[in-house]
Every structure is written in C-alpha cells, then in structure tokens.
Amino acid sequence: MEVRNYETVFILTPVLNETQVQETIEKFSQVLKENSADIIHSENWGLKKLAYPIQKKNTGYYFLVEFTGSGNIVDVLELAFRRDERVIRFLTTVLDKHAVAYSQRRRNGEMNQQKAQKQSEAVAQ
C-alpha cells in the first residue's frame, strides 16, 4: 500500500481537566502507533471558542496531529474518535505535496518571516 501524509484536527470537550486531556491525546497517539503510523508533528492549540455551539458547549480543546500511514489508518482513527465521548468534532485530510511543503515551512517557523522583515525595515526607515 501507498504511504500517504495526513493531518487531523480534533476538538475535545472543555469539561476535561489537564490530565484527562493529556490522557486522551496519548490514547489517540497510541492508536496511530499501534497501526504503524508515524506521527510527524502534533500541536496543542489550547482552549478556543467554537464558531457555533456543539453539544451545548461554546469552547473546546483543539489539537492538530500530522502523520503518515497507509491503508485503513484513517478509518481506525476516526472509529476511535467516534467511540470516545470526549471528542466533539474531528476532521482528517490527506495532504498533497504542496500541503506537506507548507506544513514543513510552518513547523520550521518560516511563515510570515518575509512580512515581518518588511515591517521591521519599514520601521527602521
């Protein structure tokens, strides 16, 4: 099978404490590892306001995970998301070569450097 790059964002319910949030993240990381996926990068975006109420909640803990895998890894992960009542929303996308390059630059902090450099030059003048 072909190995593909994926990115998934999931939102956890805001009623969890920090240890429960970390346990949940570890659970989904373990699901990926058990199914021979390589986790490239994960980000904790923290508690954010939702665009609209979901299950009568206005906030949620956002998380991003980038991984590579083949076959039915997405089906297994999304099944785990559906079975866990702490997850209120999730979205998994396949990354093409341009999205992979963009993610790489974003992880390395290369985004907006040109814009910040132009602003600093303008201020210096």
Secondary structure, 3 states (H helix, E strand, C coil): CCEEEEEEEEEECCCCCHHHHHHHHHHHHHHHHHCCCEEEEEEEEEEEEEEEEECCEEEEEEEEEEEEEECCHHHHHHHHHHHCCCEEEEEEEEECHHHHHHHHHHHCCCCCHHHHHHHHHHHHC
